[in-house]
Amino acid sequence: MPVIETENLRKVYRDVIAVDSLTLSVEQGEVFGFLGPNGAGKTTTVKMLLGLVHATSGSASLLGCKPGEPQAMAKVGFLPEHFHYHPWLTANDFLDFHGRLYGIPHEERRQRIPALLERVGLGGRENSRLSEFSKGMTQRIGLAQALISRPAVVFLDEPTSGLDPLGRRQVRDLIRELRREGVTVFLNSHLLSEVESTCDRVAIMRRGRVAGLGTIDELTGMQLEVDVRASGVTDDLRAELAAFGRIVAGDGDRMTLQIADDTVLPAIASALVNGGAQLYALTPRRLSLEDLFVRLVEGDTG
């Protein structure tokens, strides 16, 4: 059974459709990236999965239960993007408090908290008050809070926000450790390089709907482009080139064609030369996740 599953999930606020016909499945031990611009429906989706918001229609399950059911939430960790923790508490007291909320026995909390602080890079700061923490340190204690119950699934919303490059690397390593331990990670991040290096699959949201879903290779491999530099390209020749792929950009003696695969490259070159153009360069390239994200979000593909 998938750890997270939705079918035609929909949320409407009056006349605003926040999430529309969302169907996806996330397996145990998978690092799943959930991407999209602001207003795409990511936060609303997470809130529905956690039982914080009721769906207008459709269905969702978390660890085989309806969202929000106690037996499921006992195995869930959550790091929200915007959080305000108790500034008067020390790091140890803060994690102890959340451990008690999860029902973790005292002796187990006593052993688990120091190890968890070490794991997120806050070793030796157990007696420091949260009010003394920098933004990056606050982000780290938030990660520790999300992991205090040794969850089966963790929702991480912008987990590297406020962290320096070393801190971001530590979070990437932590996510990989969680995967090896069989923990499912549902990751939302605007840092697409982080997503590329950590996620098994991603879903890209646009206006409440899934615009792209699959592995990084599947998504970016579907999008092959060729940059053409040639002079003397007439309108008739452009129309002929459109038979090999879609022209997605063009300026002066440069143009970009989106093609299905690289087998059409010789035909493109022949068409240009036979059509009287002067061909200077023909450069195929795969789209990066960032390129694909921008295209899908702007509606230029699919």
Secondary structure as UniProt FT lines:
FT   STRAND          4..13
FT   TURN            14..15
FT   STRAND          16..26
FT   TURN            28..29
FT   STRAND          31..35
FT   TURN            38..39
FT   HELIX           42..49
FT   TURN            50..51
FT   STRAND          57..62
FT   TURN            63..64
FT   TURN            67..68
FT   HELIX           70..73
FT   TURN            74..75
FT   STRAND          76..79
FT   TURN            87..88
FT   HELIX           91..101
FT   TURN            102..103
FT   HELIX           106..119
FT   TURN            120..121
FT   TURN            123..124
FT   TURN            126..127
FT   HELIX           130..132
FT   HELIX           135..147
FT   TURN            148..149
FT   STRAND          153..157
FT   TURN            159..162
FT   HELIX           165..180
FT   TURN            181..182
FT   STRAND          184..188
FT   HELIX           192..198
FT   STRAND          201..206
FT   TURN            207..208
FT   STRAND          209..214
FT   HELIX           216..221
FT   STRAND          224..231
FT   HELIX           235..241
FT   TURN            242..244
FT   STRAND          246..251
FT   TURN            252..253
FT   STRAND          254..259
FT   HELIX           262..264
FT   HELIX           265..274
FT   TURN            275..276
FT   STRAND          278..286
FT   HELIX           289..298
//
